Amino acid sequence: NMISSGEVSAATTQMGDWRMLMAFGTEATNGFTIRPGETLPLTLAFIAGSDTADVGRNAEWALAMYLNDFQGPSAPDVPVFDVDVYPDMVRIKWESNAEASVDAITGLADFEGYTIERKTGQTDWQKLAVFDRIDTLQIPFEWENFNLGMPDSAHTVYLDTLGNVDYYFYEDRNLIPGQTYEYVVRAFDTGVLGAGILYSGRTGNTQTVTIAAQGGGGLTSGKLSDVYVYPNPYKGSHSGEQLPIVSNGQNLFVRQLYFRGLPTDGSSTIRIYTLGGDYINKIEHDGSSEQTRWDLMTRNGQEIASGIYYFTVEHGSDMFIDKFVVIK
């Protein structure tokens, strides 16, 4: 009777006085039948606001999210990026895929810019660089508008070996040898009322690299733990590889992975294994220098696949084991 009468209880000013009455309205009459044992799912939105207009805007957001399968405003797509490692720097390269992103709620292409961030050990993320379009944002977000401009031609690199793709790039220099760094490229939008300026996430989108330690002149027996692989992870076409060989119109790089910090007071043996323990290859080092290189070929003359590999170094009665990563 209360639902069908049309009567609406008067609002009161007393704190804590709230009531709720739920009805489906006349349009639901004969619209559905609930049989014994069946259920009827209900979707509820609790809406608040500082005034009537604010409540109205939030109600519109609630309806838009309901109609969009409960998805709220979305950040731009995660930029596709890669990191090249050099002896004292890294080059972060990223594609422009995020610039075509469309917000799932507003339907607008609202990309605004990029941030390049770095993390070392347990430290917080540090913002290395910001690039964004020179424009005017909505009033609530204009104070966050950097207006630094997008990467210019000096920040793009043409890579024929990666399928004729133009990449933006940023170089992080003067890095500490032997230090591990974690990088991420994030895209952000122009801002959405009620949600703010949205950034693409970090989780699952970061890349970790280790800067090669400086070669020491050779290690003596008992310090094999200082032997390391460069670059690690290996991604190909790094600065230590030879110039490309042109074959059938394509640039083919001679793959080179280096074992550094090896003993110079006698010969040593390097053995390489897959993560599952399969024996891949053996390198005999004569001790004439503190490094040796490997062409990433197995003992059967086959090129190794991407993955995690173990290596051992034996020098006299000492042995050291570590691992490296190959990405193609």
Disulfide bonds with the S-S distance in Angstrom:
none
